[in-house]
């Protein structure tokens, strides 16, 4: 039995549902052996307010410069996020949500153990 992982989103939900229903019908008729399919719905990254970004950064004890290096952006970008002059982009929001949930693991993954 083969397994396949498919990402389900708003664009392909109907198509995948119809495909699954047709496969079941073919199976019932004896025309097809069913395969296992696992679908994963990926949540949209959360949006962060300027106050929330600053609060998370401060709670981690990070300067704006260090925080910026984690996201691969300039210190002024972080300042703009915290002042509400720019919206934090979705990929940065995704990373911030992971940091918020499990900062230790994320920092372990992104740290350079060879640095002295």
MOPAC internal coordinates of N, CA, C and O (Angstrom, degrees):
PM7 1SCF
backbone

  N    0.0000 0     0.00 0     0.00 0    0    0    0
  C    1.4447 1     0.00 0     0.00 0    1    0    0
  C    1.5265 1   109.08 1     0.00 0    2    1    0
  O    1.2310 1   119.51 1   -61.24 1    3    2    1
  N    1.3074 1   118.55 1   118.76 1    3    2    1
  C    1.4546 1   123.05 1  -178.76 1    5    3    2
  C    1.5179 1   110.33 1   -84.58 1    6    5    3
  O    1.2310 1   120.97 1   -30.93 1    7    6    5
  N    1.3107 1   115.76 1   149.07 1    7    6    5
  C    1.4612 1   119.96 1   176.57 1    9    7    6
  C    1.5190 1   108.47 1  -119.65 1   10    9    7
  O    1.2310 1   121.36 1   -30.85 1   11   10    9
  N    1.3098 1   115.01 1   149.15 1   11   10    9
  C    1.4537 1   120.75 1  -179.66 1   13   11   10
  C    1.5196 1   107.41 1  -144.94 1   14   13   11
  O    1.2310 1   120.39 1   -44.70 1   15   14   13
  N    1.3190 1   116.87 1   135.30 1   15   14   13
  C    1.4480 1   121.30 1   178.63 1   17   15   14
  C    1.5189 1   109.26 1  -102.64 1   18   17   15
  O    1.2310 1   120.43 1   -52.17 1   19   18   17
  N    1.3114 1   116.78 1   127.83 1   19   18   17
  C    1.4548 1   120.57 1   178.42 1   21   19   18
  C    1.5171 1   108.74 1  -124.74 1   22   21   19
  O    1.2310 1   121.00 1   -39.27 1   23   22   21
  N    1.3052 1   115.70 1   140.73 1   23   22   21
  C    1.4510 1   121.64 1   176.39 1   25   23   22
  C    1.5213 1   107.43 1   -85.80 1   26   25   23
  O    1.2310 1   120.83 1   -53.43 1   27   26   25
  N    1.3244 1   116.02 1   126.57 1   27   26   25
  C    1.4570 1   121.58 1   179.14 1   29   27   26
  C    1.5182 1   107.99 1  -100.65 1   30   29   27
  O    1.2310 1   120.72 1   -50.31 1   31   30   29
  N    1.3250 1   116.23 1   129.69 1   31   30   29
  C    1.4556 1   120.53 1   174.94 1   33   31   30
  C    1.5190 1   108.67 1  -141.12 1   34   33   31
  O    1.2310 1   120.67 1     0.00 1   35   34   33
  N    1.3107 1   116.33 1   180.00 1   35   34   33
  C    1.4656 1   120.13 1  -177.29 1   37   35   34
  C    1.5300 1   112.34 1   -61.00 1   38   37   35
  O    1.2310 1   120.59 1   148.72 1   39   38   37
  N    1.3161 1   116.48 1   -31.28 1   39   38   37
  C    1.4674 1   120.43 1  -177.01 1   41   39   38
  C    1.5234 1   113.46 1   -72.49 1   42   41   39
  O    1.2310 1   120.10 1   148.76 1   43   42   41
  N    1.3534 1   117.41 1   -31.24 1   43   42   41
  C    1.4616 1   118.31 1  -174.51 1   45   43   42
  C    1.5314 1   114.02 1  -116.83 1   46   45   43
  O    1.2310 1   119.56 1  -176.43 1   47   46   45
  N    1.3209 1   118.44 1     3.57 1   47   46   45
  C    1.4615 1   120.65 1  -176.30 1   49   47   46
  C    1.5282 1   112.42 1   -57.70 1   50   49   47
  O    1.2310 1   120.48 1   128.64 1   51   50   49
  N    1.3313 1   116.69 1   -51.36 1   51   50   49
  C    1.4681 1   119.93 1  -178.19 1   53   51   50
  C    1.5276 1   111.32 1   -61.69 1   54   53   51
  O    1.2310 1   120.83 1   137.51 1   55   54   53
  N    1.3170 1   116.01 1   -42.49 1   55   54   53
  C    1.4684 1   120.73 1  -179.44 1   57   55   54
  C    1.5314 1   110.89 1   -61.37 1   58   57   55
  O    1.2310 1   120.38 1   134.78 1   59   58   57
  N    1.3361 1   116.88 1   -45.22 1   59   58   57
  C    1.4604 1   120.16 1  -179.17 1   61   59   58
  C    1.5282 1   111.55 1   -69.01 1   62   61   59
  O    1.2310 1   120.27 1   144.30 1   63   62   61
  N    1.3214 1   117.10 1   -35.70 1   63   62   61
  C    1.4663 1   120.64 1   178.30 1   65   63   62
  C    1.5277 1   110.24 1   -65.85 1   66   65   63
  O    1.2310 1   120.44 1   134.17 1   67   66   65
  N    1.3211 1   116.77 1   -45.83 1   67   66   65
  C    1.4635 1   120.89 1   178.61 1   69   67   66
  C    1.5297 1   110.62 1   -63.59 1   70   69   67
  O    1.2310 1   120.16 1   138.42 1   71   70   69
  N    1.3175 1   117.31 1   -41.58 1   71   70   69
  C    1.4583 1   121.71 1   178.20 1   73   71   70
  C    1.5273 1   110.17 1   -59.73 1   74   73   71
  O    1.2310 1   120.40 1   136.05 1   75   74   73
  N    1.3325 1   116.84 1   -43.95 1   75   74   73
  C    1.4673 1   120.99 1   179.64 1   77   75   74
  C    1.5239 1   111.38 1   -64.21 1   78   77   75
  O    1.2310 1   120.65 1   137.28 1   79   78   77
  N    1.3298 1   116.36 1   -42.72 1   79   78   77
  C    1.4703 1   120.28 1   179.55 1   81   79   78
  C    1.5296 1   110.75 1   -62.61 1   82   81   79
  O    1.2310 1   120.15 1   138.55 1   83   82   81
  N    1.3242 1   117.32 1   -41.45 1   83   82   81
  C    1.4709 1   120.78 1   178.40 1   85   83   82
  C    1.5266 1   111.35 1   -65.22 1   86   85   83
  O    1.2310 1   120.47 1   141.31 1   87   86   85
  N    1.3316 1   116.71 1   -38.69 1   87   86   85
  C    1.4630 1   120.10 1   178.25 1   89   87   86
  C    1.5340 1   111.00 1   -64.50 1   90   89   87
  O    1.2310 1   120.22 1   141.12 1   91   90   89
  N    1.3202 1   117.19 1   -38.88 1   91   90   89
  C    1.4730 1   120.97 1   177.65 1   93   91   90
  C    1.5236 1   110.05 1   -63.78 1   94   93   91
  O    1.2310 1   120.59 1   135.53 1   95   94   93
  N    1.3245 1   116.48 1   -44.47 1   95   94   93
  C    1.4627 1   120.84 1   178.94 1   97   95   94
  C    1.5303 1   110.61 1   -60.83 1   98   97   95
  O    1.2310 1   119.94 1   135.88 1   99   98   97
  N    1.3204 1   117.71 1   -44.12 1   99   98   97
  C    1.4654 1   121.09 1   177.79 1  101   99   98
  C    1.5297 1   110.77 1   -63.62 1  102  101   99
  O    1.2310 1   120.18 1   143.54 1  103  102  101
  N    1.3134 1   117.27 1   -36.46 1  103  102  101
  C    1.4672 1   121.23 1   178.21 1  105  103  102
  C    1.5296 1   110.88 1   -65.77 1  106  105  103
  O    1.2310 1   121.00 1   135.31 1  107  106  105
  N    1.3295 1   115.69 1   -44.69 1  107  106  105
  C    1.4648 1   120.29 1   179.56 1  109  107  106
  C    1.5243 1   110.79 1   -61.27 1  110  109  107
  O    1.2310 1   120.40 1   144.65 1  111  110  109
  N    1.3216 1   116.84 1   -35.35 1  111  110  109
  C    1.4693 1   121.60 1   178.60 1  113  111  110
  C    1.5340 1   111.91 1   -78.22 1  114  113  111
  O    1.2310 1   120.11 1   174.16 1  115  114  113
  N    1.3300 1   117.40 1    -5.84 1  115  114  113
  C    1.4610 1   121.19 1  -178.51 1  117  115  114
  C    1.5119 1   113.57 1    80.74 1  118  117  115
  O    1.2310 1   120.35 1  -164.48 1  119  118  117
  N    1.3130 1   116.93 1    15.52 1  119  118  117
  C    1.4586 1   121.51 1  -176.98 1  121  119  118
  C    1.5328 1   113.39 1   -92.81 1  122  121  119
  O    1.2310 1   119.89 1   171.37 1  123  122  121
  N    1.3155 1   117.82 1    -8.63 1  123  122  121
  C    1.4623 1   120.08 1  -173.39 1  125  123  122
  C    1.5161 1   110.93 1  -151.80 1  126  125  123
  O    1.2310 1   121.44 1   -37.67 1  127  126  125
  N    1.3315 1   114.85 1   142.33 1  127  126  125
  C    1.4572 1   121.19 1   169.43 1  129  127  126
  C    1.5255 1   106.31 1   -90.43 1  130  129  127
  O    1.2310 1   120.33 1   -49.26 1  131  130  129
  N    1.3077 1   116.97 1   130.74 1  131  130  129
  C    1.4654 1   119.46 1  -179.29 1  133  131  130
  C    1.5231 1   111.48 1   -77.13 1  134  133  131
  O    1.2310 1   121.71 1   -33.80 1  135  134  133
  N    1.3093 1   114.34 1   146.20 1  135  134  133
  C    1.4611 1   122.33 1   175.14 1  137  135  134
  C    1.5283 1   107.12 1  -114.13 1  138  137  135
  O    1.2310 1   121.31 1   -24.86 1  139  138  137
  N    1.3105 1   115.10 1   155.14 1  139  138  137
  C    1.4668 1   119.42 1   177.32 1  141  139  138
  C    1.5214 1   109.58 1   -80.41 1  142  141  139
  O    1.2310 1   121.06 1   -44.15 1  143  142  141
  N    1.2973 1   115.57 1   135.85 1  143  142  141
  C    1.4567 1   122.46 1   175.03 1  145  143  142
  C    1.5152 1   107.74 1  -127.97 1  146  145  143
  O    1.2310 1   121.02 1   -47.23 1  147  146  145
  N    1.3063 1   115.66 1   132.77 1  147  146  145
  C    1.4500 1   120.49 1   175.63 1  149  147  146
  C    1.5162 1   107.55 1  -115.07 1  150  149  147
  O    1.2310 1   120.73 1   -52.12 1  151  150  149
  N    1.3048 1   116.21 1   127.88 1  151  150  149
  C    1.4575 1   120.58 1  -179.77 1  153  151  150
  C    1.5202 1   108.74 1  -110.08 1  154  153  151
  O    1.2310 1   120.88 1   -40.32 1  155  154  153
  N    1.3055 1   115.93 1   139.68 1  155  154  153
  C    1.4430 1   121.76 1   178.60 1  157  155  154
  C    1.5106 1   108.40 1  -123.70 1  158  157  155
  O    1.2310 1   120.95 1   -56.18 1  159  158  157
  N    1.3194 1   115.78 1   123.82 1  159  158  157
  C    1.4667 1   119.67 1   175.92 1  161  159  158
  C    1.5152 1   107.72 1   -93.05 1  162  161  159
  O    1.2310 1   120.77 1   -56.68 1  163  162  161
  N    1.2950 1   116.13 1   123.32 1  163  162  161
  C    1.4486 1   121.93 1   179.86 1  165  163  162
  C    1.5262 1   108.11 1   -92.96 1  166  165  163
  O    1.2310 1   121.13 1   -57.89 1  167  166  165
  N    1.3203 1   115.44 1   122.11 1  167  166  165
  C    1.4615 1   120.18 1   179.27 1  169  167  166
  C    1.5248 1   109.92 1   -71.34 1  170  169  167
  O    1.2310 1   121.11 1   -31.89 1  171  170  169
  N    1.3128 1   115.48 1   148.11 1  171  170  169
  C    1.4604 1   120.21 1   174.78 1  173  171  170
  C    1.5273 1   108.20 1   -65.87 1  174  173  171
  O    1.2310 1   119.91 1   -33.93 1  175  174  173
  N    1.3249 1   117.77 1   146.07 1  175  174  173
  C    1.4640 1   118.08 1   176.83 1  177  175  174
  C    1.5236 1   110.00 1   -66.00 1  178  177  175
  O    1.2310 1   120.36 1   -36.52 1  179  178  177
  N    1.3311 1   116.91 1   143.48 1  179  178  177
  C    1.4667 1   118.43 1   179.55 1  181  179  178
  C    1.5248 1   110.49 1   -69.26 1  182  181  179
  O    1.2310 1   120.92 1   -23.85 1  183  182  181
  N    1.3015 1   115.85 1   156.15 1  183  182  181
  C    1.4601 1   120.78 1   174.07 1  185  183  182
  C    1.5213 1   107.01 1   -96.71 1  186  185  183
  O    1.2310 1   120.34 1   -37.11 1  187  186  185
  N    1.3157 1   116.96 1   142.89 1  187  186  185
  C    1.4542 1   121.83 1  -177.97 1  189  187  186
  C    1.5173 1   110.49 1  -116.27 1  190  189  187
  O    1.2310 1   121.02 1   -44.78 1  191  190  189
  N    1.3311 1   115.66 1   135.22 1  191  190  189
  C    1.4595 1   120.65 1   175.01 1  193  191  190
  C    1.5271 1   108.74 1   -77.25 1  194  193  191
  O    1.2310 1   120.79 1   -16.43 1  195  194  193
  N    1.3128 1   116.10 1   163.57 1  195  194  193
  C    1.4653 1   119.85 1   179.22 1  197  195  194
  C    1.5243 1   110.71 1   -60.24 1  198  197  195
  O    1.2310 1   120.16 1   141.40 1  199  198  197
  N    1.3191 1   117.29 1   -38.60 1  199  198  197
  C    1.4681 1   120.85 1  -179.88 1  201  199  198
  C    1.5250 1   111.54 1   -67.38 1  202  201  199
  O    1.2310 1   120.24 1   140.60 1  203  202  201
  N    1.3234 1   117.15 1   -39.40 1  203  202  201
  C    1.4653 1   121.45 1  -179.41 1  205  203  202
  C    1.5292 1   110.84 1   -67.33 1  206  205  203
  O    1.2310 1   120.13 1   139.16 1  207  206  205
  N    1.3263 1   117.35 1   -40.84 1  207  206  205
  C    1.4672 1   120.88 1   178.42 1  209  207  206
  C    1.5221 1   109.74 1   -60.46 1  210  209  207
  O    1.2310 1   121.03 1   131.87 1  211  210  209
  N    1.3145 1   115.63 1   -48.13 1  211  210  209
  C    1.4647 1   120.33 1  -179.26 1  213  211  210
  C    1.5293 1   110.99 1   -63.87 1  214  213  211
  O    1.2310 1   120.54 1   139.48 1  215  214  213
  N    1.3350 1   116.57 1   -40.52 1  215  214  213
  C    1.4683 1   121.01 1  -179.59 1  217  215  214
  C    1.5281 1   111.30 1   -63.48 1  218  217  215
  O    1.2310 1   120.37 1   136.05 1  219  218  217
  N    1.3241 1   116.90 1   -43.95 1  219  218  217
  C    1.4706 1   120.53 1   179.26 1  221  219  218
  C    1.5277 1   110.18 1   -63.90 1  222  221  219
  O    1.2310 1   120.64 1   133.09 1  223  222  221
  N    1.3353 1   116.37 1   -46.91 1  223  222  221
  C    1.4704 1   120.28 1   179.96 1  225  223  222
  C    1.5236 1   110.47 1   -58.81 1  226  225  223
  O    1.2310 1   120.68 1   133.80 1  227  226  225
  N    1.3306 1   116.31 1   -46.20 1  227  226  225
  C    1.4670 1   120.69 1  -178.83 1  229  227  226
  C    1.5287 1   111.43 1   -65.55 1  230  229  227
  O    1.2310 1   120.40 1   141.17 1  231  230  229
  N    1.3387 1   116.83 1   -38.83 1  231  230  229
  C    1.4662 1   119.82 1  -179.39 1  233  231  230
  C    1.5240 1   112.07 1   -66.60 1  234  233  231
  O    1.2310 1   120.85 1   155.42 1  235  234  233
  N    1.3289 1   115.98 1   -24.58 1  235  234  233
  C    1.4670 1   120.76 1   177.02 1  237  235  234
  C    1.5256 1   111.64 1   -85.74 1  238  237  235
  O    1.2310 1   120.92 1   172.35 1  239  238  237
  N    1.3282 1   115.84 1    -7.65 1  239  238  237
  C    1.4579 1   120.51 1  -179.89 1  241  239  238
  C    1.5140 1   113.14 1    70.79 1  242  241  239
  O    1.2310 1   120.43 1  -147.46 1  243  242  241
  N    1.3200 1   116.78 1    32.54 1  243  242  241
  C    1.4612 1   121.12 1  -176.45 1  245  243  242
  C    1.5263 1   110.96 1  -106.30 1  246  245  243
  O    1.2310 1   120.82 1   -40.03 1  247  246  245
  N    1.3167 1   116.03 1   139.97 1  247  246  245
  C    1.4590 1   120.49 1   171.95 1  249  247  246
  C    1.5250 1   108.45 1   -72.99 1  250  249  247
  O    1.2310 1   121.05 1   -14.76 1  251  250  249
  N    1.3209 1   115.60 1   165.24 1  251  250  249
  C    1.4650 1   118.62 1   176.60 1  253  251  250
  C    1.5272 1   110.90 1   -62.53 1  254  253  251
  O    1.2310 1   120.20 1   145.17 1  255  254  253
  N    1.3196 1   117.23 1   -34.83 1  255  254  253
  C    1.4718 1   120.91 1  -179.57 1  257  255  254
  C    1.5256 1   111.44 1   -65.77 1  258  257  255
  O    1.2310 1   120.33 1   136.00 1  259  258  257
  N    1.3239 1   116.98 1   -44.00 1  259  258  257
  C    1.4697 1   120.40 1   179.29 1  261  259  258
  C    1.5308 1   109.58 1   -68.50 1  262  261  259
  O    1.2310 1   120.74 1   137.03 1  263  262  261
  N    1.3040 1   116.18 1   -42.97 1  263  262  261
  C    1.4639 1   121.36 1   178.01 1  265  263  262
  C    1.5252 1   109.42 1   -57.85 1  266  265  263
  O    1.2310 1   120.41 1   136.05 1  267  266  265
  N    1.3327 1   116.83 1   -43.95 1  267  266  265
  C    1.4730 1   121.68 1   179.29 1  269  267  266
  C    1.5282 1   110.66 1   -61.58 1  270  269  267
  O    1.2310 1   120.28 1   139.85 1  271  270  269
  N    1.3223 1   117.07 1   -40.15 1  271  270  269
  C    1.4678 1   119.23 1  -178.90 1  273  271  270
  C    1.5212 1   111.62 1   -65.95 1  274  273  271
  O    1.2310 1   119.91 1   148.51 1  275  274  273
  N    1.3082 1   117.78 1   -31.49 1  275  274  273
  C    1.4643 1   121.47 1   177.23 1  277  275  274
  C    1.5285 1   110.36 1   -63.16 1  278  277  275
  O    1.2310 1   120.69 1   141.63 1  279  278  277
  N    1.3253 1   116.28 1   -38.37 1  279  278  277
  C    1.4607 1   121.48 1  -177.18 1  281  279  278
  C    1.5242 1   113.17 1   -92.40 1  282  281  279
  O    1.2310 1   120.81 1   175.11 1  283  282  281
  N    1.3275 1   116.05 1    -4.89 1  283  282  281
  C    1.4608 1   119.28 1   179.99 1  285  283  282
  C    1.5126 1   112.77 1    69.51 1  286  285  283
  O    1.2310 1   120.93 1  -146.10 1  287  286  285
  N    1.3211 1   115.84 1    33.90 1  287  286  285
  C    1.4616 1   121.06 1   179.85 1  289  287  286
  C    1.5261 1   109.06 1  -125.81 1  290  289  287
  O    1.2310 1   120.60 1    -5.09 1  291  290  289
  N    1.3035 1   116.46 1   174.91 1  291  290  289
  C    1.4585 1   120.82 1   177.88 1  293  291  290
  C    1.5273 1   110.69 1   -81.31 1  294  293  291
  O    1.2310 1   121.64 1   -19.75 1  295  294  293
  N    1.3218 1   114.46 1   160.25 1  295  294  293
  C    1.4670 1   119.60 1   176.08 1  297  295  294
  C    1.5264 1   110.34 1   -60.88 1  298  297  295
  O    1.2310 1   120.50 1   143.77 1  299  298  297
  N    1.3154 1   116.65 1   -36.23 1  299  298  297
  C    1.4733 1   119.00 1   179.40 1  301  299  298
  C    1.5308 1   111.54 1   -65.22 1  302  301  299
  O    1.2310 1   119.90 1   149.42 1  303  302  301
  N    1.3261 1   117.79 1   -30.58 1  303  302  301
  C    1.4705 1   119.82 1   176.00 1  305  303  302
  C    1.5311 1   109.90 1   -63.35 1  306  305  303
  O    1.2310 1   120.60 1   135.55 1  307  306  305
  N    1.3289 1   116.45 1   -44.45 1  307  306  305
  C    1.4735 1   120.43 1   177.97 1  309  307  306
  C    1.5195 1   109.71 1   -62.88 1  310  309  307
  O    1.2310 1   120.27 1   137.19 1  311  310  309
  N    1.3201 1   117.09 1   -42.81 1  311  310  309
  C    1.4697 1   120.47 1   177.64 1  313  311  310
  C    1.5203 1   110.65 1   -58.68 1  314  313  311
  O    1.2310 1   120.64 1   137.27 1  315  314  313
  N    1.3308 1   116.38 1   -42.73 1  315  314  313
  C    1.4746 1   120.34 1   179.49 1  317  315  314
  C    1.5284 1   110.94 1   -65.28 1  318  317  315
  O    1.2310 1   119.84 1   141.16 1  319  318  317
  N    1.3401 1   117.90 1   -38.84 1  319  318  317
  C    1.4676 1   120.47 1   176.74 1  321  319  318
  C    1.5179 1   109.86 1   -61.53 1  322  321  319
  O    1.2310 1   120.96 1   133.93 1  323  322  321
  N    1.3278 1   115.76 1   -46.07 1  323  322  321
  C    1.4661 1   120.47 1  -175.75 1  325  323  322
  C    1.5265 1   112.71 1   -72.93 1  326  325  323
  O    1.2310 1   119.96 1   158.62 1  327  326  325
  N    1.3089 1   117.67 1   -21.38 1  327  326  325
  C    1.4626 1   121.46 1   176.84 1  329  327  326
  C    1.5275 1   111.87 1   -93.29 1  330  329  327
  O    1.2310 1   120.62 1   174.77 1  331  330  329
  N    1.3101 1   116.42 1    -5.23 1  331  330  329
  C    1.4535 1   120.39 1  -179.15 1  333  331  330
  C    1.5137 1   113.80 1    76.69 1  334  333  331
  O    1.2310 1   120.18 1  -164.20 1  335  334  333
  N    1.3326 1   117.27 1    15.80 1  335  334  333
  C    1.4623 1   120.48 1   179.53 1  337  335  334
  C    1.5241 1   111.72 1   -81.45 1  338  337  335
  O    1.2310 1   120.83 1   155.65 1  339  338  337
  N    1.3362 1   116.01 1   -24.35 1  339  338  337
  C    1.4662 1   121.98 1   176.14 1  341  339  338
  C    1.5196 1   108.54 1  -136.09 1  342  341  339
  O    1.2310 1   121.63 1   -29.54 1  343  342  341
  N    1.3050 1   114.49 1   150.46 1  343  342  341
  C    1.4646 1   120.43 1   175.48 1  345  343  342
  C    1.5220 1   107.67 1   -88.69 1  346  345  343
  O    1.2310 1   120.67 1   -43.32 1  347  346  345
  N    1.3126 1   116.32 1   136.68 1  347  346  345
  C    1.4633 1   120.67 1   177.09 1  349  347  346
  C    1.5265 1   107.79 1   -64.47 1  350  349  347
  O    1.2310 1   119.80 1   -51.69 1  351  350  349
  N    1.3553 1   118.00 1   128.31 1  351  350  349
  C    1.4764 1   119.91 1  -179.13 1  353  351  350
  C    1.5313 1   111.69 1   -66.73 1  354  353  351
  O    1.2310 1   121.05 1   -24.11 1  355  354  353
  N    1.3185 1   115.59 1   155.89 1  355  354  353
  C    1.4700 1   122.26 1  -175.78 1  357  355  354
  C    1.5273 1   113.68 1   -53.26 1  358  357  355
  O    1.2310 1   118.75 1   134.44 1  359  358  357
  N    1.3600 1   119.99 1   -45.56 1  359  358  357
  C    1.4674 1   117.95 1   179.60 1  361  359  358
  C    1.5329 1   112.56 1   -61.24 1  362  361  359
  O    1.2310 1   120.61 1   142.65 1  363  362  361
  N    1.3334 1   116.43 1   -37.35 1  363  362  361
  C    1.4626 1   120.07 1   177.70 1  365  363  362
  C    1.5266 1   110.38 1   -67.72 1  366  365  363
  O    1.2310 1   120.40 1   142.23 1  367  366  365
  N    1.3349 1   116.84 1   -37.77 1  367  366  365
  C    1.4731 1   120.78 1   176.48 1  369  367  366
  C    1.5253 1   110.61 1   -62.69 1  370  369  367
  O    1.2310 1   120.58 1   139.87 1  371  370  369
  N    1.3292 1   116.50 1   -40.13 1  371  370  369
  C    1.4710 1   120.83 1   178.58 1  373  371  370
  C    1.5317 1   109.94 1   -61.10 1  374  373  371
  O    1.2310 1   120.75 1   132.66 1  375  374  373
  N    1.3441 1   116.18 1   -47.34 1  375  374  373
  C    1.4593 1   120.32 1   179.56 1  377  375  374
  C    1.5248 1   110.72 1   -64.35 1  378  377  375
  O    1.2310 1   120.17 1   138.14 1  379  378  377
  N    1.3225 1   117.29 1   -41.86 1  379  378  377
  C    1.4650 1   119.87 1   179.51 1  381  379  378
  C    1.5230 1   111.34 1   -62.92 1  382  381  379
  O    1.2310 1   120.24 1   143.03 1  383  382  381
  N    1.3191 1   117.14 1   -36.97 1  383  382  381
  C    1.4750 1   119.30 1   178.37 1  385  383  382
  C    1.5223 1   110.84 1   -65.89 1  386  385  383
  O    1.2310 1   120.22 1   144.09 1  387  386  385
  N    1.3376 1   117.18 1   -35.91 1  387  386  385
  C    1.4710 1   120.10 1   176.82 1  389  387  386
  C    1.5258 1   110.55 1   -68.96 1  390  389  387
  O    1.2310 1   120.63 1   139.17 1  391  390  389
  N    1.3307 1   116.40 1   -40.83 1  391  390  389
  C    1.4637 1   120.48 1   177.46 1  393  391  390
  C    1.5230 1   109.91 1   -62.60 1  394  393  391
  O    1.2310 1   120.80 1   137.57 1  395  394  393
  N    1.3139 1   116.08 1   -42.43 1  395  394  393
  C    1.4659 1   120.91 1  -179.60 1  397  395  394
  C    1.5315 1   111.38 1   -61.57 1  398  397  395
  O    1.2310 1   120.37 1   141.15 1  399  398  397
  N    1.3290 1   116.89 1   -38.85 1  399  398  397
  C    1.4687 1   121.30 1  -178.65 1  401  399  398
  C    1.5204 1   112.85 1   -76.89 1  402  401  399
  O    1.2310 1   120.18 1   140.89 1  403  402  401
  N    1.3349 1   117.25 1   -39.11 1  403  402  401
  C    1.4635 1   120.47 1  -174.95 1  405  403  402
  C    1.5249 1   110.57 1  -151.82 1  406  405  403
  O    1.2310 1   120.60 1  -107.35 1  407  406  405
  N    1.3365 1   116.47 1    72.65 1  407  406  405
  C    1.4650 1   118.94 1  -174.93 1  409  407  406
  C    1.5227 1   113.60 1   -60.53 1  410  409  407
  O    1.2310 1   120.07 1   142.66 1  411  410  409
  N    1.3134 1   117.48 1   -37.34 1  411  410  409
  C    1.4553 1   120.44 1  -177.64 1  413  411  410
  C    1.5283 1   111.95 1   -60.19 1  414  413  411
  O    1.2310 1   120.93 1   132.51 1  415  414  413
  N    1.3262 1   115.83 1   -47.49 1  415  414  413
  C    1.4652 1   119.83 1  -179.62 1  417  415  414
  C    1.5232 1   111.02 1   -64.41 1  418  417  415
  O    1.2310 1   120.33 1   135.06 1  419  418  417
  N    1.3205 1   116.98 1   -44.94 1  419  418  417
  C    1.4700 1   119.90 1  -179.21 1  421  419  418
  C    1.5250 1   110.12 1   -62.13 1  422  421  419
  O    1.2310 1   120.18 1   134.89 1  423  422  421
  N    1.3370 1   117.26 1   -45.11 1  423  422  421
  C    1.4564 1   119.85 1  -179.38 1  425  423  422
  C    1.5227 1   111.42 1   -65.35 1  426  425  423
  O    1.2310 1   120.32 1   145.48 1  427  426  425
  N    1.3266 1   116.99 1   -34.52 1  427  426  425
  C    1.4763 1   120.02 1   175.25 1  429  427  426
  C    1.5263 1   110.07 1   -63.47 1  430  429  427
  O    1.2310 1   120.53 1   139.19 1  431  430  429
  N    1.3098 1   116.60 1   -40.81 1  431  430  429
  C    1.4664 1   121.19 1  -177.74 1  433  431  430
  C    1.5291 1   113.04 1   -69.34 1  434  433  431
  O    1.2310 1   120.27 1   145.76 1  435  434  433
  N    1.3229 1   117.09 1   -34.24 1  435  434  433
  C    1.4686 1   119.84 1  -174.85 1  437  435  434
  C    1.5246 1   113.28 1   -98.46 1  438  437  435
  O    1.2310 1   120.13 1   172.84 1  439  438  437
  N    1.3200 1   117.36 1    -7.16 1  439  438  437
  C    1.4652 1   118.82 1  -176.61 1  441  439  438
  C    1.5257 1   110.99 1   -78.17 1  442  441  439
  O    1.2310 1   121.57 1   -27.17 1  443  442  441
  N    1.3300 1   114.60 1   152.83 1  443  442  441
  C    1.4544 1   122.13 1   177.32 1  445  443  442
  C    1.5261 1   107.51 1   -99.52 1  446  445  443
  O    1.2310 1   120.41 1   -79.72 1  447  446  445
  N    1.3244 1   116.83 1   100.28 1  447  446  445
  C    1.4638 1   121.58 1  -177.14 1  449  447  446
  C    1.5204 1   112.28 1   -65.33 1  450  449  447
  O    1.2310 1   120.33 1   161.26 1  451  450  449
  N    1.3178 1   116.97 1   -18.74 1  451  450  449
  C    1.4628 1   120.82 1  -177.22 1  453  451  450
  C    1.5281 1   111.53 1   -84.97 1  454  453  451
  O    1.2310 1   120.60 1   167.08 1  455  454  453
  N    1.3471 1   116.46 1   -12.92 1  455  454  453
  C    1.4691 1   119.72 1  -178.52 1  457  455  454
  C    1.5226 1   109.71 1   -68.18 1  458  457  455
  O    1.2310 1   120.89 1   -33.64 1  459  458  457
  N    1.2994 1   115.91 1   146.36 1  459  458  457
  C    1.4683 1   118.98 1   178.97 1  461  459  458
  C    1.5039 1   111.43 1  -120.29 1  462  461  459
  O    1.2310 1   120.10 1   180.00 1  463  462  461

